[in-house]
Amino acid sequence: MKDHRGRHSIRNGEQNRKKVKEWMIKNPDATMRQCEKDLGLCHVTVRKHIKAIKEDYDEILKRQGD
């Protein structure tokens, strides 16, 4: 399936995911709302990245358990 977003949008998404991940590491007990406020991102964006980060982490744990 082809991704029809432009390179800028893809790069922006990757940068946002990195920001959210770094923020989560520094603030493990914080809320999603705090992340939105601190990073200046909308709820949908933060929720999407947190979900993807957790899925990646779960996949790593699953591989280690095999």
PDB file of N, CA, C, O and CB in Angstrom:
ATOM      1  N   MET A   1       0.845  -1.182   0.000  1.00  0.00           N
ATOM      2  CA  MET A   1       0.000   0.000   0.000  1.00  0.00           C
ATOM      3  C   MET A   1       0.892   1.248   0.000  1.00  0.00           C
ATOM      4  O   MET A   1       1.828   1.349   0.793  1.00  0.00           O
ATOM      5  CB  MET A   1      -0.962  -0.004   1.229  1.00  0.00           C
ATOM      6  N   LYS A   2       0.604   2.158  -0.862  1.00  0.00           N
ATOM      7  CA  LYS A   2       1.412   3.358  -0.991  1.00  0.00           C
ATOM      8  C   LYS A   2       0.942   4.430  -0.014  1.00  0.00           C
ATOM      9  O   LYS A   2      -0.255   4.668   0.145  1.00  0.00           O
ATOM     10  CB  LYS A   2       1.360   3.885  -2.426  1.00  0.00           C
ATOM     11  N   ASP A   3       1.908   5.066   0.633  1.00  0.00           N
ATOM     12  CA  ASP A   3       1.620   6.165   1.551  1.00  0.00           C
ATOM     13  C   ASP A   3       1.647   7.453   0.736  1.00  0.00           C
ATOM     14  O   ASP A   3       2.683   7.805   0.172  1.00  0.00           O
ATOM     15  CB  ASP A   3       2.654   6.214   2.747  1.00  0.00           C
ATOM     16  N   HIS A   4       0.528   8.155   0.668  1.00  0.00           N
ATOM     17  CA  HIS A   4       0.427   9.332  -0.185  1.00  0.00           C
ATOM     18  C   HIS A   4       0.798  10.635   0.518  1.00  0.00           C
ATOM     19  O   HIS A   4       0.581  11.720  -0.022  1.00  0.00           O
ATOM     20  CB  HIS A   4      -0.962   9.440  -0.718  1.00  0.00           C
ATOM     21  N   ARG A   5       1.359  10.526   1.727  1.00  0.00           N
ATOM     22  CA  ARG A   5       1.798  11.744   2.401  1.00  0.00           C
ATOM     23  C   ARG A   5       3.110  12.214   1.779  1.00  0.00           C
ATOM     24  O   ARG A   5       3.884  11.412   1.257  1.00  0.00           O
ATOM     25  CB  ARG A   5       1.965  11.507   3.931  1.00  0.00           C
ATOM     26  N   GLY A   6       3.343  13.500   1.841  1.00  0.00           N
ATOM     27  CA  GLY A   6       4.594  14.035   1.332  1.00  0.00           C
ATOM     28  C   GLY A   6       5.744  13.727   2.288  1.00  0.00           C
ATOM     29  O   GLY A   6       5.531  13.360   3.444  1.00  0.00           O
ATOM     30  N   ARG A   7       6.940  13.882   1.793  1.00  0.00           N
ATOM     31  CA  ARG A   7       8.122  13.603   2.616  1.00  0.00           C
ATOM     32  C   ARG A   7       8.149  14.450   3.876  1.00  0.00           C
ATOM     33  O   ARG A   7       8.557  13.982   4.940  1.00  0.00           O
ATOM     34  CB  ARG A   7       9.390  13.842   1.814  1.00  0.00           C
ATOM     35  N   HIS A   8       7.714  15.695   3.754  1.00  0.00           N
ATOM     36  CA  HIS A   8       7.702  16.585   4.916  1.00  0.00           C
ATOM     37  C   HIS A   8       6.772  16.039   6.001  1.00  0.00           C
ATOM     38  O   HIS A   8       7.125  16.036   7.180  1.00  0.00           O
ATOM     39  CB  HIS A   8       7.266  18.009   4.502  1.00  0.00           C
ATOM     40  N   SER A   9       5.597  15.584   5.606  1.00  0.00           N
ATOM     41  CA  SER A   9       4.639  15.038   6.570  1.00  0.00           C
ATOM     42  C   SER A   9       5.175  13.781   7.235  1.00  0.00           C
ATOM     43  O   SER A   9       4.997  13.590   8.438  1.00  0.00           O
ATOM     44  CB  SER A   9       3.312  14.735   5.886  1.00  0.00           C
ATOM     45  N   ILE A  10       5.824  12.929   6.465  1.00  0.00           N
ATOM     46  CA  ILE A  10       6.394  11.704   7.010  1.00  0.00           C
ATOM     47  C   ILE A  10       7.497  12.046   8.003  1.00  0.00           C
ATOM     48  O   ILE A  10       7.546  11.482   9.096  1.00  0.00           O
ATOM     49  CB  ILE A  10       6.939  10.803   5.882  1.00  0.00           C
ATOM     50  N   ARG A  11       8.378  12.963   7.631  1.00  0.00           N
ATOM     51  CA  ARG A  11       9.473  13.371   8.515  1.00  0.00           C
ATOM     52  C   ARG A  11       8.933  14.022   9.778  1.00  0.00           C
ATOM     53  O   ARG A  11       9.454  13.787  10.869  1.00  0.00           O
ATOM     54  CB  ARG A  11      10.423  14.335   7.791  1.00  0.00           C
ATOM     55  N   ASN A  12       7.900  14.834   9.644  1.00  0.00           N
ATOM     56  CA  ASN A  12       7.284  15.488  10.794  1.00  0.00           C
ATOM     57  C   ASN A  12       6.701  14.442  11.750  1.00  0.00           C
ATOM     58  O   ASN A  12       6.851  14.560  12.966  1.00  0.00           O
ATOM     59  CB  ASN A  12       6.184  16.473  10.333  1.00  0.00           C
ATOM     60  N   GLY A  13       6.043  13.428  11.205  1.00  0.00           N
ATOM     61  CA  GLY A  13       5.489  12.357  12.026  1.00  0.00           C
ATOM     62  C   GLY A  13       6.570  11.590  12.770  1.00  0.00           C
ATOM     63  O   GLY A  13       6.406  11.249  13.941  1.00  0.00           O
ATOM     64  N   GLU A  14       7.669  11.322  12.089  1.00  0.00           N
ATOM     65  CA  GLU A  14       8.786  10.609  12.715  1.00  0.00           C
ATOM     66  C   GLU A  14       9.385  11.441  13.847  1.00  0.00           C
ATOM     67  O   GLU A  14       9.716  10.910  14.908  1.00  0.00           O
ATOM     68  CB  GLU A  14       9.869  10.273  11.668  1.00  0.00           C
ATOM     69  N   GLN A  15       9.522  12.743  13.617  1.00  0.00           N
ATOM     70  CA  GLN A  15      10.056  13.633  14.653  1.00  0.00           C
ATOM     71  C   GLN A  15       9.113  13.710  15.845  1.00  0.00           C
ATOM     72  O   GLN A  15       9.560  13.708  16.992  1.00  0.00           O
ATOM     73  CB  GLN A  15      10.298  15.036  14.086  1.00  0.00           C
ATOM     74  N   ASN A  16       7.817  13.778  15.581  1.00  0.00           N
ATOM     75  CA  ASN A  16       6.848  13.815  16.675  1.00  0.00           C
ATOM     76  C   ASN A  16       6.883  12.527  17.487  1.00  0.00           C
ATOM     77  O   ASN A  16       6.811  12.565  18.716  1.00  0.00           O
ATOM     78  CB  ASN A  16       5.441  14.052  16.131  1.00  0.00           C
ATOM     79  N   ARG A  17       6.992  11.390  16.809  1.00  0.00           N
ATOM     80  CA  ARG A  17       7.060  10.108  17.528  1.00  0.00           C
ATOM     81  C   ARG A  17       8.292  10.073  18.427  1.00  0.00           C
ATOM     82  O   ARG A  17       8.227   9.605  19.564  1.00  0.00           O
ATOM     83  CB  ARG A  17       7.090   8.919  16.530  1.00  0.00           C
ATOM     84  N   LYS A  18       9.407  10.566  17.914  1.00  0.00           N
ATOM     85  CA  LYS A  18      10.636  10.597  18.714  1.00  0.00           C
ATOM     86  C   LYS A  18      10.449  11.508  19.935  1.00  0.00           C
ATOM     87  O   LYS A  18      10.863  11.159  21.040  1.00  0.00           O
ATOM     88  CB  LYS A  18      11.837  11.084  17.852  1.00  0.00           C
ATOM     89  N   LYS A  19       9.829  12.664  19.733  1.00  0.00           N
ATOM     90  CA  LYS A  19       9.579  13.586  20.849  1.00  0.00           C
ATOM     91  C   LYS A  19       8.690  12.943  21.908  1.00  0.00           C
ATOM     92  O   LYS A  19       8.958  13.052  23.105  1.00  0.00           O
ATOM     93  CB  LYS A  19       8.932  14.881  20.340  1.00  0.00           C
ATOM     94  N   VAL A  20       7.626  12.270  21.455  1.00  0.00           N
ATOM     95  CA  VAL A  20       6.703  11.628  22.397  1.00  0.00           C
ATOM     96  C   VAL A  20       7.430  10.522  23.161  1.00  0.00           C
ATOM     97  O   VAL A  20       7.264  10.397  24.375  1.00  0.00           O
ATOM     98  CB  VAL A  20       5.465  11.050  21.653  1.00  0.00           C
ATOM     99  N   LYS A  21       8.226   9.729  22.466  1.00  0.00           N
ATOM    100  CA  LYS A  21       8.953   8.636  23.118  1.00  0.00           C
ATOM    101  C   LYS A  21       9.924   9.171  24.164  1.00  0.00           C
ATOM    102  O   LYS A  21       9.975   8.662  25.284  1.00  0.00           O
ATOM    103  CB  LYS A  21       9.711   7.800  22.078  1.00  0.00           C
ATOM    104  N   GLU A  22      10.685  10.184  23.807  1.00  0.00           N
ATOM    105  CA  GLU A  22      11.630  10.778  24.764  1.00  0.00           C
ATOM    106  C   GLU A  22      10.894  11.380  25.951  1.00  0.00           C
ATOM    107  O   GLU A  22      11.347  11.272  27.091  1.00  0.00           O
ATOM    108  CB  GLU A  22      12.490  11.853  24.079  1.00  0.00           C
ATOM    109  N   TRP A  23       9.758  12.016  25.681  1.00  0.00           N
ATOM    110  CA  TRP A  23       8.968  12.610  26.754  1.00  0.00           C
ATOM    111  C   TRP A  23       8.450  11.532  27.696  1.00  0.00           C
ATOM    112  O   TRP A  23       8.470  11.708  28.914  1.00  0.00           O
ATOM    113  CB  TRP A  23       7.800  13.422  26.178  1.00  0.00           C
ATOM    114  N   MET A  24       7.978  10.400  27.129  1.00  0.00           N
ATOM    115  CA  MET A  24       7.458   9.299  27.945  1.00  0.00           C
ATOM    116  C   MET A  24       8.544   8.714  28.847  1.00  0.00           C
ATOM    117  O   MET A  24       8.272   8.350  29.991  1.00  0.00           O
ATOM    118  CB  MET A  24       6.876   8.199  27.047  1.00  0.00           C
ATOM    119  N   ILE A  25       9.757   8.624  28.340  1.00  0.00           N
ATOM    120  CA  ILE A  25      10.866   8.088  29.136  1.00  0.00           C
ATOM    121  C   ILE A  25      11.166   9.014  30.314  1.00  0.00           C
ATOM    122  O   ILE A  25      11.426   8.552  31.425  1.00  0.00           O
ATOM    123  CB  ILE A  25      12.132   7.906  28.259  1.00  0.00           C
ATOM    124  N   LYS A  26      11.129  10.305  30.068  1.00  0.00           N
ATOM    125  CA  LYS A  26      11.417  11.283  31.127  1.00  0.00           C
ATOM    126  C   LYS A  26      10.262  11.455  32.104  1.00  0.00           C
ATOM    127  O   LYS A  26      10.475  11.879  33.240  1.00  0.00           O
ATOM    128  CB  LYS A  26      11.754  12.622  30.514  1.00  0.00           C
ATOM    129  N   ASN A  27       9.042  11.133  31.681  1.00  0.00           N
ATOM    130  CA  ASN A  27       7.830  11.351  32.484  1.00  0.00           C
ATOM    131  C   ASN A  27       6.967  10.084  32.504  1.00  0.00           C
ATOM    132  O   ASN A  27       5.847  10.104  31.992  1.00  0.00           O
ATOM    133  CB  ASN A  27       7.012  12.550  31.924  1.00  0.00           C
ATOM    134  N   PRO A  28       7.459   8.990  33.079  1.00  0.00           N
ATOM    135  CA  PRO A  28       6.745   7.719  32.978  1.00  0.00           C
ATOM    136  C   PRO A  28       5.371   7.690  33.656  1.00  0.00           C
ATOM    137  O   PRO A  28       4.514   6.901  33.259  1.00  0.00           O
ATOM    138  CB  PRO A  28       7.587   6.649  33.561  1.00  0.00           C
ATOM    139  N   ASP A  29       5.147   8.519  34.654  1.00  0.00           N
ATOM    140  CA  ASP A  29       3.870   8.501  35.376  1.00  0.00           C
ATOM    141  C   ASP A  29       2.940   9.646  34.976  1.00  0.00           C
ATOM    142  O   ASP A  29       1.893   9.840  35.593  1.00  0.00           O
ATOM    143  CB  ASP A  29       4.125   8.561  36.865  1.00  0.00           C
ATOM    144  N   ALA A  30       3.311  10.390  33.964  1.00  0.00           N
ATOM    145  CA  ALA A  30       2.512  11.547  33.550  1.00  0.00           C
ATOM    146  C   ALA A  30       1.333  11.100  32.682  1.00  0.00           C
ATOM    147  O   ALA A  30       1.275   9.961  32.217  1.00  0.00           O
ATOM    148  CB  ALA A  30       3.388  12.565  32.781  1.00  0.00           C
ATOM    149  N   THR A  31       0.408  12.019  32.481  1.00  0.00           N
ATOM    150  CA  THR A  31      -0.780  11.725  31.682  1.00  0.00           C
ATOM    151  C   THR A  31      -0.567  12.133  30.224  1.00  0.00           C
ATOM    152  O   THR A  31       0.349  12.882  29.887  1.00  0.00           O
ATOM    153  CB  THR A  31      -2.008  12.446  32.261  1.00  0.00           C
ATOM    154  N   MET A  32      -1.446  11.612  29.383  1.00  0.00           N
ATOM    155  CA  MET A  32      -1.413  11.967  27.974  1.00  0.00           C
ATOM    156  C   MET A  32      -1.660  13.467  27.805  1.00  0.00           C
ATOM    157  O   MET A  32      -1.051  14.110  26.950  1.00  0.00           O
ATOM    158  CB  MET A  32      -2.458  11.151  27.185  1.00  0.00           C
ATOM    159  N   ARG A  33      -2.541  14.008  28.610  1.00  0.00           N
ATOM    160  CA  ARG A  33      -2.849  15.447  28.546  1.00  0.00           C
ATOM    161  C   ARG A  33      -1.602  16.281  28.846  1.00  0.00           C
ATOM    162  O   ARG A  33      -1.374  17.312  28.212  1.00  0.00           O
ATOM    163  CB  ARG A  33      -3.980  15.805  29.542  1.00  0.00           C
ATOM    164  N   GLN A  34      -0.803  15.838  29.806  1.00  0.00           N
ATOM    165  CA  GLN A  34       0.433  16.561  30.110  1.00  0.00           C
ATOM    166  C   GLN A  34       1.396  16.511  28.929  1.00  0.00           C
ATOM    167  O   GLN A  34       2.078  17.490  28.629  1.00  0.00           O
ATOM    168  CB  GLN A  34       1.103  15.977  31.364  1.00  0.00           C
ATOM    169  N   CYS A  35       1.441  15.373  28.271  1.00  0.00           N
ATOM    170  CA  CYS A  35       2.292  15.236  27.088  1.00  0.00           C
ATOM    171  C   CYS A  35       1.842  16.199  25.997  1.00  0.00           C
ATOM    172  O   CYS A  35       2.662  16.885  25.387  1.00  0.00           O
ATOM    173  CB  CYS A  35       2.267  13.788  26.565  1.00  0.00           C
ATOM    174  N   GLU A  36       0.542  16.244  25.758  1.00  0.00           N
ATOM    175  CA  GLU A  36      -0.009  17.153  24.743  1.00  0.00           C
ATOM    176  C   GLU A  36       0.393  18.593  25.042  1.00  0.00           C
ATOM    177  O   GLU A  36       0.848  19.324  24.162  1.00  0.00           O
ATOM    178  CB  GLU A  36      -1.549  17.034  24.680  1.00  0.00           C
ATOM    179  N   LYS A  37       0.218  18.978  26.290  1.00  0.00           N
ATOM    180  CA  LYS A  37       0.500  20.356  26.691  1.00  0.00           C
ATOM    181  C   LYS A  37       1.993  20.669  26.589  1.00  0.00           C
ATOM    182  O   LYS A  37       2.377  21.710  26.056  1.00  0.00           O
ATOM    183  CB  LYS A  37       0.008  20.605  28.120  1.00  0.00           C
ATOM    184  N   ASP A  38       2.833  19.768  27.099  1.00  0.00           N
ATOM    185  CA  ASP A  38       4.284  20.002  27.095  1.00  0.00           C
ATOM    186  C   ASP A  38       4.871  20.049  25.690  1.00  0.00           C
ATOM    187  O   ASP A  38       5.770  20.844  25.416  1.00  0.00           O
ATOM    188  CB  ASP A  38       4.983  18.924  27.893  1.00  0.00           C
ATOM    189  N   LEU A  39       4.367  19.203  24.804  1.00  0.00           N
ATOM    190  CA  LEU A  39       4.924  19.123  23.449  1.00  0.00           C
ATOM    191  C   LEU A  39       4.172  19.980  22.439  1.00  0.00           C
ATOM    192  O   LEU A  39       4.645  20.177  21.319  1.00  0.00           O
ATOM    193  CB  LEU A  39       4.923  17.694  22.982  1.00  0.00           C
ATOM    194  N   GLY A  40       3.003  20.493  22.826  1.00  0.00           N
ATOM    195  CA  GLY A  40       2.227  21.319  21.910  1.00  0.00           C
ATOM    196  C   GLY A  40       1.611  20.516  20.772  1.00  0.00           C
ATOM    197  O   GLY A  40       1.433  21.030  19.667  1.00  0.00           O
ATOM    198  N   LEU A  41       1.286  19.251  21.046  1.00  0.00           N
ATOM    199  CA  LEU A  41       0.678  18.392  20.026  1.00  0.00           C
ATOM    200  C   LEU A  41      -0.781  18.146  20.379  1.00  0.00           C
ATOM    201  O   LEU A  41      -1.166  18.245  21.544  1.00  0.00           O
ATOM    202  CB  LEU A  41       1.443  17.045  19.901  1.00  0.00           C
ATOM    203  N   CYS A  42      -1.586  17.830  19.387  1.00  0.00           N
ATOM    204  CA  CYS A  42      -3.002  17.566  19.635  1.00  0.00           C
ATOM    205  C   CYS A  42      -3.184  16.160  20.214  1.00  0.00           C
ATOM    206  O   CYS A  42      -2.296  15.311  20.133  1.00  0.00           O
ATOM    207  CB  CYS A  42      -3.823  17.724  18.331  1.00  0.00           C
ATOM    208  N   HIS A  43      -4.365  15.945  20.801  1.00  0.00           N
ATOM    209  CA  HIS A  43      -4.669  14.678  21.461  1.00  0.00           C
ATOM    210  C   HIS A  43      -4.546  13.491  20.508  1.00  0.00           C
ATOM    211  O   HIS A  43      -3.972  12.463  20.868  1.00  0.00           O
ATOM    212  CB  HIS A  43      -6.069  14.721  22.050  1.00  0.00           C
ATOM    213  N   VAL A  44      -5.074  13.625  19.312  1.00  0.00           N
ATOM    214  CA  VAL A  44      -5.057  12.528  18.348  1.00  0.00           C
ATOM    215  C   VAL A  44      -3.620  12.140  17.992  1.00  0.00           C
ATOM    216  O   VAL A  44      -3.302  10.954  17.896  1.00  0.00           O
ATOM    217  CB  VAL A  44      -5.833  12.919  17.077  1.00  0.00           C
ATOM    218  N   THR A  45      -2.767  13.121  17.801  1.00  0.00           N
ATOM    219  CA  THR A  45      -1.374  12.864  17.456  1.00  0.00           C
ATOM    220  C   THR A  45      -0.661  12.132  18.584  1.00  0.00           C
ATOM    221  O   THR A  45       0.020  11.134  18.349  1.00  0.00           O
ATOM    222  CB  THR A  45      -0.653  14.173  17.137  1.00  0.00           C
ATOM    223  N   VAL A  46      -0.817  12.626  19.807  1.00  0.00           N
ATOM    224  CA  VAL A  46      -0.158  11.996  20.955  1.00  0.00           C
ATOM    225  C   VAL A  46      -0.679  10.576  21.140  1.00  0.00           C
ATOM    226  O   VAL A  46       0.106   9.652  21.354  1.00  0.00           O
ATOM    227  CB  VAL A  46      -0.384  12.826  22.244  1.00  0.00           C
ATOM    228  N   ARG A  47      -1.993  10.394  21.060  1.00  0.00           N
ATOM    229  CA  ARG A  47      -2.589   9.071  21.244  1.00  0.00           C
ATOM    230  C   ARG A  47      -2.064   8.089  20.197  1.00  0.00           C
ATOM    231  O   ARG A  47      -1.753   6.942  20.517  1.00  0.00           O
ATOM    232  CB  ARG A  47      -4.124   9.158  21.169  1.00  0.00           C
ATOM    233  N   LYS A  48      -1.968   8.540  18.953  1.00  0.00           N
ATOM    234  CA  LYS A  48      -1.481   7.690  17.862  1.00  0.00           C
ATOM    235  C   LYS A  48      -0.044   7.242  18.111  1.00  0.00           C
ATOM    236  O   LYS A  48       0.289   6.071  17.924  1.00  0.00           O
ATOM    237  CB  LYS A  48      -1.572   8.434  16.524  1.00  0.00           C
ATOM    238  N   HIS A  49       0.798   8.173  18.530  1.00  0.00           N
ATOM    239  CA  HIS A  49       2.202   7.841  18.745  1.00  0.00           C
ATOM    240  C   HIS A  49       2.390   6.963  19.978  1.00  0.00           C
ATOM    241  O   HIS A  49       3.196   6.034  19.953  1.00  0.00           O
ATOM    242  CB  HIS A  49       3.026   9.112  18.882  1.00  0.00           C
ATOM    243  N   ILE A  50       1.669   7.238  21.041  1.00  0.00           N
ATOM    244  CA  ILE A  50       1.776   6.406  22.239  1.00  0.00           C
ATOM    245  C   ILE A  50       1.344   4.979  21.922  1.00  0.00           C
ATOM    246  O   ILE A  50       1.995   4.026  22.352  1.00  0.00           O
ATOM    247  CB  ILE A  50       0.920   6.988  23.389  1.00  0.00           C
ATOM    248  N   LYS A  51       0.274   4.825  21.188  1.00  0.00           N
ATOM    249  CA  LYS A  51      -0.198   3.493  20.807  1.00  0.00           C
ATOM    250  C   LYS A  51       0.871   2.758  20.006  1.00  0.00           C
ATOM    251  O   LYS A  51       1.147   1.588  20.273  1.00  0.00           O
ATOM    252  CB  LYS A  51      -1.504   3.591  19.991  1.00  0.00           C
ATOM    253  N   ALA A  52       1.473   3.426  19.033  1.00  0.00           N
ATOM    254  CA  ALA A  52       2.495   2.797  18.193  1.00  0.00           C
ATOM    255  C   ALA A  52       3.737   2.442  19.005  1.00  0.00           C
ATOM    256  O   ALA A  52       4.326   1.379  18.808  1.00  0.00           O
ATOM    257  CB  ALA A  52       2.875   3.723  17.033  1.00  0.00           C
ATOM    258  N   ILE A  53       4.134   3.320  19.910  1.00  0.00           N
ATOM    259  CA  ILE A  53       5.304   3.067  20.758  1.00  0.00           C
ATOM    260  C   ILE A  53       5.053   1.851  21.648  1.00  0.00           C
ATOM    261  O   ILE A  53       5.929   0.999  21.797  1.00  0.00           O
ATOM    262  CB  ILE A  53       5.636   4.312  21.625  1.00  0.00           C
ATOM    263  N   LYS A  54       3.865   1.769  22.236  1.00  0.00           N
ATOM    264  CA  LYS A  54       3.521   0.627  23.091  1.00  0.00           C
ATOM    265  C   LYS A  54       3.473  -0.664  22.286  1.00  0.00           C
ATOM    266  O   LYS A  54       3.908  -1.707  22.772  1.00  0.00           O
ATOM    267  CB  LYS A  54       2.174   0.863  23.785  1.00  0.00           C
ATOM    268  N   GLU A  55       2.955  -0.614  21.074  1.00  0.00           N
ATOM    269  CA  GLU A  55       2.915  -1.805  20.226  1.00  0.00           C
ATOM    270  C   GLU A  55       4.326  -2.277  19.879  1.00  0.00           C
ATOM    271  O   GLU A  55       4.599  -3.478  19.886  1.00  0.00           O
ATOM    272  CB  GLU A  55       2.123  -1.522  18.941  1.00  0.00           C
ATOM    273  N   ASP A  56       5.219  -1.340  19.576  1.00  0.00           N
ATOM    274  CA  ASP A  56       6.612  -1.689  19.292  1.00  0.00           C
ATOM    275  C   ASP A  56       7.254  -2.353  20.512  1.00  0.00           C
ATOM    276  O   ASP A  56       7.957  -3.356  20.387  1.00  0.00           O
ATOM    277  CB  ASP A  56       7.414  -0.432  18.879  1.00  0.00           C
ATOM    278  N   TYR A  57       7.006  -1.784  21.682  1.00  0.00           N
ATOM    279  CA  TYR A  57       7.564  -2.314  22.926  1.00  0.00           C
ATOM    280  C   TYR A  57       7.021  -3.715  23.203  1.00  0.00           C
ATOM    281  O   TYR A  57       7.778  -4.613  23.571  1.00  0.00           O
ATOM    282  CB  TYR A  57       7.243  -1.374  24.107  1.00  0.00           C
ATOM    283  N   ASP A  58       5.718  -3.902  23.026  1.00  0.00           N
ATOM    284  CA  ASP A  58       5.103  -5.217  23.236  1.00  0.00           C
ATOM    285  C   ASP A  58       5.696  -6.256  22.283  1.00  0.00           C
ATOM    286  O   ASP A  58       5.914  -7.405  22.668  1.00  0.00           O
ATOM    287  CB  ASP A  58       3.577  -5.134  23.044  1.00  0.00           C
ATOM    288  N   GLU A  59       5.953  -5.851  21.050  1.00  0.00           N
ATOM    289  CA  GLU A  59       6.550  -6.758  20.062  1.00  0.00           C
ATOM    290  C   GLU A  59       7.958  -7.156  20.489  1.00  0.00           C
ATOM    291  O   GLU A  59       8.332  -8.320  20.342  1.00  0.00           O
ATOM    292  CB  GLU A  59       6.583  -6.099  18.662  1.00  0.00           C
ATOM    293  N   ILE A  60       8.741  -6.228  21.009  1.00  0.00           N
ATOM    294  CA  ILE A  60      10.087  -6.532  21.496  1.00  0.00           C
ATOM    295  C   ILE A  60      10.016  -7.530  22.637  1.00  0.00           C
ATOM    296  O   ILE A  60      10.773  -8.500  22.671  1.00  0.00           O
ATOM    297  CB  ILE A  60      10.809  -5.249  21.951  1.00  0.00           C
ATOM    298  N   LEU A  61       9.098  -7.289  23.581  1.00  0.00           N
ATOM    299  CA  LEU A  61       8.958  -8.207  24.718  1.00  0.00           C
ATOM    300  C   LEU A  61       8.536  -9.600  24.249  1.00  0.00           C
ATOM    301  O   LEU A  61       9.006 -10.608  24.777  1.00  0.00           O
ATOM    302  CB  LEU A  61       7.933  -7.657  25.730  1.00  0.00           C
ATOM    303  N   LYS A  62       7.660  -9.646  23.269  1.00  0.00           N
ATOM    304  CA  LYS A  62       7.186 -10.923  22.742  1.00  0.00           C
ATOM    305  C   LYS A  62       8.339 -11.697  22.120  1.00  0.00           C
ATOM    306  O   LYS A  62       8.460 -12.905  22.327  1.00  0.00           O
ATOM    307  CB  LYS A  62       6.068 -10.703  21.707  1.00  0.00           C
ATOM    308  N   ARG A  63       9.185 -11.013  21.362  1.00  0.00           N
ATOM    309  CA  ARG A  63      10.338 -11.663  20.733  1.00  0.00           C
ATOM    310  C   ARG A  63      11.318 -12.180  21.775  1.00  0.00           C
ATOM    311  O   ARG A  63      11.904 -13.247  21.594  1.00  0.00           O
ATOM    312  CB  ARG A  63      11.047 -10.694  19.788  1.00  0.00           C
ATOM    313  N   GLN A  64      11.504 -11.444  22.857  1.00  0.00           N
ATOM    314  CA  GLN A  64      12.424 -11.867  23.911  1.00  0.00           C
ATOM    315  C   GLN A  64      11.898 -13.103  24.632  1.00  0.00           C
ATOM    316  O   GLN A  64      12.676 -13.923  25.120  1.00  0.00           O
ATOM    317  CB  GLN A  64      12.650 -10.729  24.913  1.00  0.00           C
ATOM    318  N   GLY A  65      10.576 -13.233  24.696  1.00  0.00           N
ATOM    319  CA  GLY A  65       9.967 -14.368  25.382  1.00  0.00           C
ATOM    320  C   GLY A  65       9.961 -15.639  24.561  1.00  0.00           C
ATOM    321  O   GLY A  65       9.765 -16.725  25.106  1.00  0.00           O
ATOM    322  N   ASP A  66      10.174 -15.523  23.255  1.00  0.00           N
ATOM    323  CA  ASP A  66      10.133 -16.713  22.365  1.00  0.00           C
ATOM    324  C   ASP A  66      11.393 -17.530  22.460  1.00  0.00           C
ATOM    325  O   ASP A  66      11.519 -18.551  21.784  1.00  0.00           O
ATOM    326  CB  ASP A  66       9.918 -16.296  20.915  1.00  0.00           C
TER     327      ASP A  66
END
